Amino acid sequence: MDISERLRTAIETSVLCWLATVDADGQPNVSPKEIFCMGAGPNEVLVAEIASPVSKRNISKNPKVCISAVDIFAQKGIKAYGIAALVTPAEPNFAAIVQPLTRMAGPEFNIRAVIRVAVSRVAPILAPSYIIFPERAEEEQRRRAFKTYGVQECQVK
């Protein structure tokens, strides 16, 4: 699977991602993001900036970022490394870029800017149990995660 497929799969199966940035002094910051999607390019991720003044400030000083997206029940995902750029409402193409995020957010969230990440590489994230018990299939991982976290599976009709 190439970088675009791995990235798309992780972004589309995650309900929350984390955006890691670094400030001018090298201090890391990790911020949860709930509204994000693939962008127009094959290796582009769009993140809604709703309440992230630290992320915005850090990106303006150092655009290198990492997005972590994990399927919490499969207990695996990816780290996507790239360069971020802020797209603000003052830019002429803002309406087109923000549109898929606005569709996801609905009227509840005010998207103040878009963090557009050009992903250059990805690395896997795996729960330690994948390494300790390599014979376990993903379905077994899911079943165990459901049990551990008290999640009851339901049948969809």
GUVEXSE-780340 format. One record per residue: residue number from 1; x, y, z of N, C-alpha, C in turn; residue in one letter. Coordinates in nm, 4 decimals. Layout:
! GUVEXSE-780340
+-----+----------+----------+----------+----------+----------+----------+----------+----------+----------+------+
! seq !   n.east !  n.north !     n.up !  ca.east ! ca.north !    ca.up !   c.east !  c.north !     c.up ! type !
+-----+----------+----------+----------+----------+----------+----------+----------+----------+----------+------+
! NUM !        X !        Y !        Z !        X !        Y !        Z !        X !        Y !        Z !    A !
...
+-----+----------+----------+----------+----------+----------+----------+----------+----------+----------+------+
***
This chain:
! GUVEXSE-780340
+-----+----------+----------+----------+----------+----------+----------+----------+----------+----------+------+
! seq !   n.east !  n.north !     n.up !  ca.east ! ca.north !    ca.up !   c.east !  c.north !     c.up ! type !
+-----+----------+----------+----------+----------+----------+----------+----------+----------+----------+------+
!   1 !   0.0860 !  -0.1184 !   0.0000 !   0.0000 !   0.0000 !   0.0000 !   0.0900 !   0.1239 !   0.0000 !    M !
!   2 !   0.0644 !   0.2178 !  -0.0904 !   0.1484 !   0.3375 !  -0.0959 !   0.1056 !   0.4391 !   0.0106 !    D !
!   3 !   0.1829 !   0.5479 !   0.0203 !   0.1591 !   0.6488 !   0.1238 !   0.0177 !   0.7055 !   0.1170 !    I !
!   4 !  -0.0332 !   0.7333 !  -0.0052 !  -0.1677 !   0.7920 !  -0.0161 !  -0.2749 !   0.6969 !   0.0344 !    S !
!   5 !  -0.2638 !   0.5692 !   0.0007 !  -0.3636 !   0.4717 !   0.0460 !  -0.3582 !   0.4538 !   0.1969 !    E !
!   6 !  -0.2384 !   0.4442 !   0.2520 !  -0.2233 !   0.4285 !   0.3974 !  -0.2785 !   0.5500 !   0.4700 !    R !
!   7 !  -0.2483 !   0.6675 !   0.4164 !  -0.2958 !   0.7918 !   0.4761 !  -0.4481 !   0.7996 !   0.4691 !    L !
!   8 !  -0.5045 !   0.7750 !   0.3515 !  -0.6498 !   0.7817 !   0.3336 !  -0.7207 !   0.6829 !   0.4262 !    R !
!   9 !  -0.6728 !   0.5603 !   0.4330 !  -0.7350 !   0.4593 !   0.5191 !  -0.7354 !   0.5055 !   0.6645 !    T !
!  10 !  -0.6222 !   0.5549 !   0.7121 !  -0.6136 !   0.5989 !   0.8523 !  -0.7042 !   0.7183 !   0.8791 !    A !
!  11 !  -0.7058 !   0.8152 !   0.7894 !  -0.7881 !   0.9349 !   0.8086 !  -0.9368 !   0.8987 !   0.8050 !    I !
!  12 !  -0.9741 !   0.8102 !   0.7159 !  -1.1162 !   0.7760 !   0.7014 !  -1.1671 !   0.6808 !   0.8105 !    E !
!  13 !  -1.0788 !   0.6122 !   0.8815 !  -1.1246 !   0.5194 !   0.9863 !  -1.1056 !   0.5751 !   1.1270 !    T !
!  14 !  -1.0567 !   0.6960 !   1.1380 !  -1.0344 !   0.7569 !   1.2691 !  -1.1409 !   0.8620 !   1.2968 !    S !
!  15 !  -1.1824 !   0.8699 !   1.4222 !  -1.2813 !   0.9702 !   1.4600 !  -1.2173 !   1.0892 !   1.5319 !    V !
!  16 !  -1.0899 !   1.0749 !   1.5623 !  -1.0155 !   1.1809 !   1.6289 !  -0.8709 !   1.1655 !   1.5855 !    L !
!  17 !  -0.8033 !   1.2768 !   1.5654 !  -0.6603 !   1.2700 !   1.5392 !  -0.5917 !   1.3708 !   1.6307 !    C !
!  18 !  -0.4628 !   1.3615 !   1.6369 !  -0.3843 !   1.4521 !   1.7190 !  -0.2843 !   1.5218 !   1.6294 !    W !
!  19 !  -0.2749 !   1.6531 !   1.6443 !  -0.1808 !   1.7332 !   1.5675 !  -0.0683 !   1.7750 !   1.6613 !    L !
!  20 !   0.0532 !   1.7323 !   1.6285 !   0.1702 !   1.7690 !   1.7080 !   0.2446 !   1.8811 !   1.6379 !    A !
!  21 !   0.2728 !   1.9860 !   1.7143 !   0.3489 !   2.1001 !   1.6651 !   0.4599 !   2.1279 !   1.7662 !    T !
!  22 !   0.5503 !   2.2183 !   1.7291 !   0.6600 !   2.2565 !   1.8177 !   0.6718 !   2.4081 !   1.8149 !    V !
!  23 !   0.6910 !   2.4672 !   1.9329 !   0.7038 !   2.6129 !   1.9348 !   0.8475 !   2.6550 !   1.9032 !    D !
!  24 !   0.8719 !   2.7846 !   1.9026 !   1.0028 !   2.8394 !   1.8659 !   1.1139 !   2.7933 !   1.9606 !    A !
!  25 !   1.0781 !   2.7552 !   2.0843 !   1.1769 !   2.7080 !   2.1814 !   1.1931 !   2.5561 !   2.1795 !    D !
!  26 !   1.1216 !   2.4890 !   2.0905 !   1.1310 !   2.3434 !   2.0813 !   1.0358 !   2.2691 !   2.1737 !    G !
!  27 !   0.9454 !   2.3426 !   2.2390 !   0.8486 !   2.2802 !   2.3296 !   0.7363 !   2.2173 !   2.2476 !    Q !
!  28 !   0.7118 !   2.0858 !   2.2626 !   0.6058 !   2.0215 !   2.1845 !   0.4664 !   2.0552 !   2.2367 !    P !
!  29 !   0.3711 !   2.0462 !   2.1459 !   0.2301 !   2.0652 !   2.1789 !   0.1503 !   1.9626 !   2.0990 !    N !
!  30 !   0.0593 !   1.8939 !   2.1657 !  -0.0285 !   1.7983 !   2.0984 !  -0.1713 !   1.8440 !   2.1216 !    V !
!  31 !  -0.2472 !   1.8531 !   2.0133 !  -0.3828 !   1.9049 !   2.0208 !  -0.4792 !   1.8095 !   1.9500 !    S !
!  32 !  -0.5875 !   1.7683 !   2.0185 !  -0.6843 !   1.6798 !   1.9535 !  -0.7643 !   1.7542 !   1.8472 !    P !
!  33 !  -0.7938 !   1.6847 !   1.7396 !  -0.8723 !   1.7428 !   1.6302 !  -0.9832 !   1.6447 !   1.5940 !    K !
!  34 !  -1.1058 !   1.6948 !   1.5881 !  -1.2176 !   1.6056 !   1.5558 !  -1.2763 !   1.6278 !   1.4171 !    E !
!  35 !  -1.2349 !   1.7344 !   1.3506 !  -1.2868 !   1.7588 !   1.2160 !  -1.1673 !   1.7683 !   1.1217 !    I !
!  36 !  -1.1509 !   1.6638 !   1.0407 !  -1.0380 !   1.6540 !   0.9500 !  -1.0761 !   1.5613 !   0.8353 !    F !
!  37 !  -1.0069 !   1.5760 !   0.7245 !  -1.0354 !   1.4913 !   0.6080 !  -0.9181 !   1.4969 !   0.5118 !    C !
!  38 !  -0.9245 !   1.4150 !   0.4112 !  -0.8259 !   1.4218 !   0.3045 !  -0.8518 !   1.5493 !   0.2248 !    M !
!  39 !  -0.7462 !   1.6067 !   0.1706 !  -0.7575 !   1.7271 !   0.0895 !  -0.7642 !   1.6933 !  -0.0584 !    G !
!  40 !  -0.7402 !   1.7913 !  -0.1402 !  -0.7489 !   1.7734 !  -0.2854 !  -0.6352 !   1.6878 !  -0.3402 !    A !
!  41 !  -0.5179 !   1.6997 !  -0.2813 !  -0.4039 !   1.6203 !  -0.3272 !  -0.4016 !   1.4832 !  -0.2620 !    G !
!  42 !  -0.3307 !   1.3874 !  -0.3210 !  -0.3295 !   1.2511 !  -0.2670 !  -0.2637 !   1.2396 !  -0.1301 !    P !
!  43 !  -0.1746 !   1.3319 !  -0.0967 !  -0.1061 !   1.3272 !   0.0328 !  -0.1331 !   1.4532 !   0.1141 !    N !
!  44 !  -0.2540 !   1.5053 !   0.1027 !  -0.2898 !   1.6293 !   0.1715 !  -0.4007 !   1.6020 !   0.2729 !    E !
!  45 !  -0.3810 !   1.6516 !   0.3941 !  -0.4821 !   1.6404 !   0.4992 !  -0.5251 !   1.7808 !   0.5380 !    V !
!  46 !  -0.6560 !   1.7981 !   0.5542 !  -0.7123 !   1.9252 !   0.5985 !  -0.7643 !   1.9076 !   0.7403 !    L !
!  47 !  -0.7308 !   2.0029 !   0.8260 !  -0.7741 !   1.9995 !   0.9659 !  -0.8437 !   2.1309 !   0.9965 !    V !
!  48 !  -0.9622 !   2.1221 !   1.0546 !  -1.0351 !   2.2436 !   1.0920 !  -0.9694 !   2.3061 !   1.2141 !    A !
!  49 !  -0.9403 !   2.4344 !   1.2044 !  -0.8884 !   2.5078 !   1.3188 !  -1.0070 !   2.5756 !   1.3830 !    E !
!  50 !  -1.0463 !   2.5223 !   1.4977 !  -1.1658 !   2.5704 !   1.5671 !  -1.1281 !   2.6438 !   1.6956 !    I !
!  51 !  -1.0387 !   2.5849 !   1.7721 !  -0.9984 !   2.6429 !   1.9004 !  -0.8541 !   2.6047 !   1.9303 !    A !
!  52 !  -0.7645 !   2.6414 !   1.8413 !  -0.6255 !   2.5973 !   1.8531 !  -0.5260 !   2.7112 !   1.8361 !    S !
!  53 !  -0.5293 !   2.8098 !   1.9250 !  -0.4361 !   2.9217 !   1.9084 !  -0.2900 !   2.8791 !   1.9211 !    P !
!  54 !  -0.2607 !   2.7793 !   2.0037 !  -0.1217 !   2.7336 !   2.0196 !  -0.0742 !   2.6650 !   1.8921 !    V !
!  55 !  -0.1576 !   2.5790 !   1.8343 !  -0.1202 !   2.5125 !   1.7087 !  -0.0947 !   2.6161 !   1.5998 !    S !
!  56 !  -0.1833 !   2.7145 !   1.5878 !  -0.1669 !   2.8193 !   1.4863 !  -0.0364 !   2.8954 !   1.5069 !    K !
!  57 !  -0.0107 !   2.9341 !   1.6287 !   0.1114 !   3.0100 !   1.6590 !   0.2358 !   2.9256 !   1.6282 !    R !
!  58 !   0.2329 !   2.7981 !   1.6694 !   0.3481 !   2.7120 !   1.6453 !   0.3732 !   2.6915 !   1.4962 !    N !
!  59 !   0.2679 !   2.6684 !   1.4196 !   0.2826 !   2.6471 !   1.2751 !   0.3401 !   2.7713 !   1.2079 !    I !
!  60 !   0.3028 !   2.8889 !   1.2575 !   0.3562 !   3.0114 !   1.1968 !   0.5072 !   3.0248 !   1.2212 !    S !
!  61 !   0.5582 !   2.9608 !   1.3261 !   0.7021 !   2.9659 !   1.3566 !   0.7770 !   2.8455 !   1.3011 !    K !
!  62 !   0.7112 !   2.7292 !   1.2997 !   0.7735 !   2.6056 !   1.2541 !   0.6652 !   2.5193 !   1.1897 !    N !
!  63 !   0.6617 !   2.5092 !   1.0577 !   0.5528 !   2.4395 !   0.9906 !   0.5608 !   2.2865 !   0.9927 !    P !
!  64 !   0.6676 !   2.2305 !   1.0499 !   0.6778 !   2.0844 !   1.0566 !   0.5789 !   2.0318 !   1.1598 !    K !
!  65 !   0.4967 !   1.9348 !   1.1187 !   0.3948 !   1.8787 !   1.2071 !   0.3900 !   1.7265 !   1.1936 !    V !
!  66 !   0.3187 !   1.6661 !   1.2865 !   0.2894 !   1.5235 !   1.2788 !   0.1425 !   1.5059 !   1.3168 !    C !
!  67 !   0.0706 !   1.4322 !   1.2336 !  -0.0683 !   1.3977 !   1.2640 !  -0.0716 !   1.2495 !   1.2983 !    I !
!  68 !  -0.1294 !   1.2180 !   1.4136 !  -0.1472 !   1.0778 !   1.4512 !  -0.2949 !   1.0449 !   1.4422 !    S !
!  69 !  -0.3249 !   0.9402 !   1.3668 !  -0.4634 !   0.8950 !   1.3504 !  -0.4673 !   0.7461 !   1.3819 !    A !
!  70 !  -0.5535 !   0.7089 !   1.4767 !  -0.5586 !   0.5707 !   1.5238 !  -0.7021 !   0.5207 !   1.5232 !    V !
!  71 !  -0.7218 !   0.4014 !   1.4691 !  -0.8493 !   0.3304 !   1.4832 !  -0.8439 !   0.2705 !   1.6235 !    D !
!  72 !  -0.9215 !   0.3260 !   1.7147 !  -0.9070 !   0.2883 !   1.8559 !  -0.9408 !   0.1429 !   1.8855 !    I !
!  73 !  -1.0249 !   0.0813 !   1.8047 !  -1.0595 !  -0.0579 !   1.8312 !  -0.9643 !  -0.1550 !   1.7627 !    F !
!  74 !  -0.9164 !  -0.1204 !   1.6451 !  -0.8136 !  -0.2039 !   1.5805 !  -0.6797 !  -0.1826 !   1.6501 !    A !
!  75 !  -0.6675 !  -0.0706 !   1.7202 !  -0.5477 !  -0.0320 !   1.7937 !  -0.4256 !  -0.0206 !   1.7025 !    Q !
!  76 !  -0.4516 !   0.0416 !   1.5862 !  -0.3417 !   0.0716 !   1.4960 !  -0.3792 !   0.1924 !   1.4116 !    K !
!  77 !  -0.2792 !   0.2541 !   1.3547 !  -0.3016 !   0.3722 !   1.2724 !  -0.1713 !   0.4183 !   1.2128 !    G !
!  78 !  -0.1598 !   0.5491 !   1.1925 !  -0.0384 !   0.6042 !   1.1340 !   0.0021 !   0.7348 !   1.1997 !    I !
!  79 !   0.1300 !   0.7651 !   1.1853 !   0.1842 !   0.8977 !   1.2111 !   0.2147 !   0.9538 !   1.0733 !    K !
!  80 !   0.1617 !   1.0710 !   1.0444 !   0.1841 !   1.1348 !   0.9144 !   0.2651 !   1.2617 !   0.9371 !    A !
!  81 !   0.3829 !   1.2655 !   0.8795 !   0.4730 !   1.3797 !   0.8951 !   0.4624 !   1.4698 !   0.7728 !    Y !
!  82 !   0.4637 !   1.6004 !   0.7976 !   0.4560 !   1.6905 !   0.6834 !   0.4753 !   1.8352 !   0.7208 !    G !
!  83 !   0.4444 !   1.9189 !   0.6236 !   0.4563 !   2.0638 !   0.6387 !   0.3153 !   2.1227 !   0.6368 !    I !
!  84 !   0.2858 !   2.2036 !   0.7387 !   0.1529 !   2.2635 !   0.7518 !   0.1538 !   2.4078 !   0.7038 !    A !
!  85 !   0.0394 !   2.4476 !   0.6530 !   0.0175 !   2.5871 !   0.6152 !  -0.1213 !   2.6260 !   0.6633 !    A !
!  86 !  -0.1335 !   2.7463 !   0.7122 !  -0.2637 !   2.7965 !   0.7556 !  -0.3330 !   2.8643 !   0.6384 !    L !
!  87 !  -0.4571 !   2.8263 !   0.6169 !  -0.5393 !   2.8900 !   0.5142 !  -0.6475 !   2.9664 !   0.5908 !    V !
!  88 !  -0.6490 !   3.0970 !   0.5758 !  -0.7413 !   3.1811 !   0.6522 !  -0.8554 !   3.2299 !   0.5629 !    T !
!  89 !  -0.9635 !   3.2786 !   0.6246 !  -1.0760 !   3.3311 !   0.5471 !  -1.0383 !   3.4480 !   0.4553 !    P !
!  90 !  -0.9275 !   3.5131 !   0.4816 !  -0.8844 !   3.6257 !   0.3975 !  -0.8323 !   3.5791 !   0.2614 !    A !
!  91 !  -0.8001 !   3.4521 !   0.2504 !  -0.7465 !   3.4012 !   0.1241 !  -0.8598 !   3.3710 !   0.0267 !    E !
!  92 !  -0.8412 !   3.4030 !  -0.1019 !  -0.9489 !   3.3893 !  -0.2008 !  -1.0018 !   3.2468 !  -0.2181 !    P !
!  93 !  -0.9195 !   3.1461 !  -0.1956 !  -0.9633 !   3.0068 !  -0.2148 !  -1.0130 !   2.9409 !  -0.0864 !    N !
!  94 !  -1.0285 !   3.0196 !   0.0215 !  -1.0694 !   2.9634 !   0.1505 !  -1.2026 !   2.8888 !   0.1418 !    F !
!  95 !  -1.3020 !   2.9462 !   0.0782 !  -1.4357 !   2.8848 !   0.0718 !  -1.4304 !   2.7455 !   0.0105 !    A !
!  96 !  -1.3519 !   2.7285 !  -0.0923 !  -1.3416 !   2.5972 !  -0.1575 !  -1.2660 !   2.4974 !  -0.0696 !    A !
!  97 !  -1.1605 !   2.5446 !  -0.0040 !  -1.0792 !   2.4545 !   0.0786 !  -1.1545 !   2.4118 !   0.2040 !    I !
!  98 !  -1.2261 !   2.5020 !   0.2674 !  -1.2946 !   2.4719 !   0.3930 !  -1.4233 !   2.3908 !   0.3728 !    V !
!  99 !  -1.4750 !   2.3881 !   0.2519 !  -1.6061 !   2.3278 !   0.2240 !  -1.6229 !   2.1847 !   0.2766 !    Q !
! 100 !  -1.5299 !   2.0907 !   0.2527 !  -1.5532 !   1.9550 !   0.3059 !  -1.5536 !   1.9502 !   0.4589 !    P !
! 101 !  -1.4767 !   2.0379 !   0.5210 !  -1.4735 !   2.0429 !   0.6676 !  -1.6028 !   2.1029 !   0.7220 !    L !
! 102 !  -1.6541 !   2.2060 !   0.6548 !  -1.7802 !   2.2682 !   0.6951 !  -1.8947 !   2.1679 !   0.6843 !    T !
! 103 !  -1.8924 !   2.0881 !   0.5802 !  -1.9952 !   1.9854 !   0.5618 !  -1.9919 !   1.8862 !   0.6793 !    R !
! 104 !  -1.8727 !   1.8502 !   0.7238 !  -1.8590 !   1.7581 !   0.8373 !  -1.9019 !   1.8251 !   0.9684 !    M !
! 105 !  -1.8630 !   1.9507 !   0.9869 !  -1.8858 !   2.0213 !   1.1127 !  -2.0298 !   2.0645 !   1.1322 !    A !
! 106 !  -2.0973 !   2.0936 !   1.0223 !  -2.2315 !   2.1472 !   1.0338 !  -2.2277 !   2.2863 !   1.0962 !    G !
! 107 !  -2.3412 !   2.3342 !   1.1428 !  -2.3467 !   2.4700 !   1.1968 !  -2.2925 !   2.4831 !   1.3398 !    P !
! 108 !  -2.2584 !   2.3706 !   1.4029 !  -2.2154 !   2.3743 !   1.5432 !  -2.0794 !   2.4380 !   1.5655 !    E !
! 109 !  -1.9905 !   2.4275 !   1.4681 !  -1.8532 !   2.4727 !   1.4871 !  -1.8197 !   2.5870 !   1.3928 !    F !
! 110 !  -1.7486 !   2.6852 !   1.4455 !  -1.6992 !   2.7958 !   1.3656 !  -1.5553 !   2.7627 !   1.3262 !    N !
! 111 !  -1.5344 !   2.7317 !   1.2000 !  -1.4004 !   2.6999 !   1.1521 !  -1.3309 !   2.8313 !   1.1195 !    I !
! 112 !  -1.2303 !   2.8632 !   1.2002 !  -1.1628 !   2.9928 !   1.1879 !  -1.0517 !   2.9924 !   1.0844 !    R !
! 113 !  -0.9991 !   2.8749 !   1.0541 !  -0.8930 !   2.8603 !   0.9536 !  -0.8831 !   2.7110 !   0.9206 !    A !
! 114 !  -0.8066 !   2.6799 !   0.8199 !  -0.7803 !   2.5411 !   0.7830 !  -0.6305 !   2.5187 !   0.7942 !    V !
! 115 !  -0.5954 !   2.4107 !   0.8602 !  -0.4554 !   2.3688 !   0.8649 !  -0.4397 !   2.2662 !   0.7533 !    I !
! 116 !  -0.3662 !   2.3044 !   0.6512 !  -0.3457 !   2.2177 !   0.5343 !  -0.2068 !   2.1548 !   0.5494 !    R !
! 117 !  -0.2053 !   2.0214 !   0.5548 !  -0.0789 !   1.9501 !   0.5758 !  -0.0419 !   1.8722 !   0.4504 !    V !
! 118 !   0.0761 !   1.9024 !   0.3976 !   0.1327 !   1.8263 !   0.2860 !   0.2167 !   1.7153 !   0.3487 !    A !
! 119 !   0.1645 !   1.5932 !   0.3434 !   0.2291 !   1.4793 !   0.4098 !   0.3415 !   1.4259 !   0.3214 !    V !
! 120 !   0.4595 !   1.4117 !   0.3815 !   0.5754 !   1.3624 !   0.3061 !   0.6094 !   1.2171 !   0.3387 !    S !
! 121 !   0.5709 !   1.1725 !   0.4577 !   0.5948 !   1.0319 !   0.4925 !   0.5003 !   0.9899 !   0.6038 !    R !
! 122 !   0.4781 !   0.8600 !   0.6115 !   0.3952 !   0.8043 !   0.7181 !   0.4706 !   0.6893 !   0.7836 !    V !
! 123 !   0.4361 !   0.6632 !   0.9084 !   0.4924 !   0.5510 !   0.9833 !   0.3768 !   0.4847 !   1.0578 !    A !
! 124 !   0.3829 !   0.3540 !   1.0742 !   0.2731 !   0.2852 !   1.1423 !   0.2716 !   0.3128 !   1.2923 !    P !
! 125 !   0.1520 !   0.3076 !   1.3477 !   0.1318 !   0.3058 !   1.4925 !   0.0656 !   0.1724 !   1.5224 !    I !
! 126 !   0.1253 !   0.0954 !   1.6104 !   0.0700 !  -0.0347 !   1.6487 !   0.0705 !  -0.0478 !   1.7993 !    L !
! 127 !  -0.0368 !  -0.1021 !   1.8540 !  -0.0394 !  -0.1333 !   1.9960 !   0.0678 !  -0.2395 !   2.0225 !    A !
! 128 !   0.1287 !  -0.2380 !   2.1398 !   0.2328 !  -0.3369 !   2.1713 !   0.1859 !  -0.4816 !   2.1540 !    P !
! 129 !   0.0571 !  -0.5069 !   2.1709 !   0.0090 !  -0.6444 !   2.1588 !   0.0285 !  -0.7014 !   2.0187 !    S !
! 130 !   0.0330 !  -0.6161 !   1.9150 !   0.0612 !  -0.6650 !   1.7797 !   0.2024 !  -0.7232 !   1.7715 !    Y !
! 131 !   0.2927 !  -0.6674 !   1.8488 !   0.4313 !  -0.7132 !   1.8477 !   0.4483 !  -0.8346 !   1.9399 !    I !
! 132 !   0.3861 !  -0.8269 !   2.0564 !   0.3977 !  -0.9363 !   2.1538 !   0.3239 !  -1.0611 !   2.1068 !    I !
! 133 !   0.2089 !  -1.0407 !   2.0411 !   0.1268 !  -1.1527 !   1.9933 !   0.1045 !  -1.1403 !   1.8425 !    F !
! 134 !   0.2072 !  -1.1616 !   1.7606 !   0.1937 !  -1.1403 !   1.6165 !   0.0925 !  -1.2328 !   1.5483 !    P !
! 135 !   0.0561 !  -1.3411 !   1.6137 !  -0.0402 !  -1.4343 !   1.5549 !  -0.1850 !  -1.3864 !   1.5668 !    E !
! 136 !  -0.2098 !  -1.2858 !   1.6489 !  -0.3458 !  -1.2338 !   1.6655 !  -0.3891 !  -1.1531 !   1.5439 !    R !
! 137 !  -0.5042 !  -1.1875 !   1.4923 !  -0.5605 !  -1.1137 !   1.3793 !  -0.6226 !  -0.9835 !   1.4298 !    A !
! 138 !  -0.6464 !  -0.8909 !   1.3378 !  -0.7061 !  -0.7629 !   1.3745 !  -0.8426 !  -0.7815 !   1.4398 !    E !
! 139 !  -0.9209 !  -0.8756 !   1.3928 !  -1.0534 !  -0.9002 !   1.4535 !  -1.0402 !  -0.9386 !   1.6003 !    E !
! 140 !  -0.9382 !  -1.0162 !   1.6321 !  -0.9130 !  -1.0539 !   1.7717 !  -0.8735 !  -0.9296 !   1.8516 !    E !
! 141 !  -0.7930 !  -0.8430 !   1.7926 !  -0.7550 !  -0.7177 !   1.8589 !  -0.8804 !  -0.6361 !   1.8910 !    Q !
! 142 !  -0.9703 !  -0.6266 !   1.7933 !  -1.0950 !  -0.5520 !   1.8131 !  -1.1778 !  -0.6131 !   1.9254 !    R !
! 143 !  -1.1944 !  -0.7434 !   1.9207 !  -1.2742 !  -0.8128 !   2.0223 !  -1.2180 !  -0.7855 !   2.1616 !    R !
! 144 !  -1.0882 !  -0.7944 !   2.1753 !  -1.0240 !  -0.7704 !   2.3054 !  -1.0389 !  -0.6240 !   2.3485 !    R !
! 145 !  -1.0274 !  -0.5307 !   2.2527 !  -1.0444 !  -0.3888 !   2.2864 !  -1.1871 !  -0.3615 !   2.3318 !    A !
! 146 !  -1.2850 !  -0.4194 !   2.2624 !  -1.4251 !  -0.4028 !   2.3032 !  -1.4437 !  -0.4514 !   2.4465 !    F !
! 147 !  -1.3882 !  -0.5664 !   2.4775 !  -1.4019 !  -0.6238 !   2.6120 !  -1.3322 !  -0.5350 !   2.7158 !    K !
! 148 !  -1.2098 !  -0.4949 !   2.6865 !  -1.1327 !  -0.4119 !   2.7794 !  -1.2049 !  -0.2817 !   2.8121 !    T !
! 149 !  -1.2628 !  -0.2179 !   2.7093 !  -1.3257 !  -0.0873 !   2.7288 !  -1.4761 !  -0.0936 !   2.7512 !    Y !
! 150 !  -1.5300 !  -0.2151 !   2.7653 !  -1.6722 !  -0.2304 !   2.7950 !  -1.7643 !  -0.1903 !   2.6819 !    G !
! 151 !  -1.7185 !  -0.2051 !   2.5586 !  -1.7993 !  -0.1695 !   2.4426 !  -1.8780 !  -0.2919 !   2.3983 !    V !
! 152 !  -2.0075 !  -0.2740 !   2.3789 !  -2.0906 !  -0.3840 !   2.3321 !  -2.1132 !  -0.3678 !   2.1832 !    Q !
! 153 !  -2.0879 !  -0.4740 !   2.1097 !  -2.1120 !  -0.4706 !   1.9662 !  -2.2612 !  -0.4773 !   1.9412 !    E !
! 154 !  -2.3049 !  -0.4097 !   1.8385 !  -2.4456 !  -0.4175 !   1.8010 !  -2.4558 !  -0.4624 !   1.6567 !    C !
! 155 !  -2.5628 !  -0.5240 !   1.6254 !  -2.5869 !  -0.5704 !   1.4895 !  -2.6622 !  -0.4612 !   1.4153 !    Q !
! 156 !  -2.6117 !  -0.4219 !   1.3000 !  -2.6782 !  -0.3217 !   1.2174 !  -2.7645 !  -0.3957 !   1.1160 !    V !
! 157 !  -2.8911 !  -0.3558 !   1.1120 !  -2.9834 !  -0.4228 !   1.0197 !  -2.9948 !  -0.3501 !   0.8902 !    K !
+-----+----------+----------+----------+----------+----------+----------+----------+----------+----------+------+
***
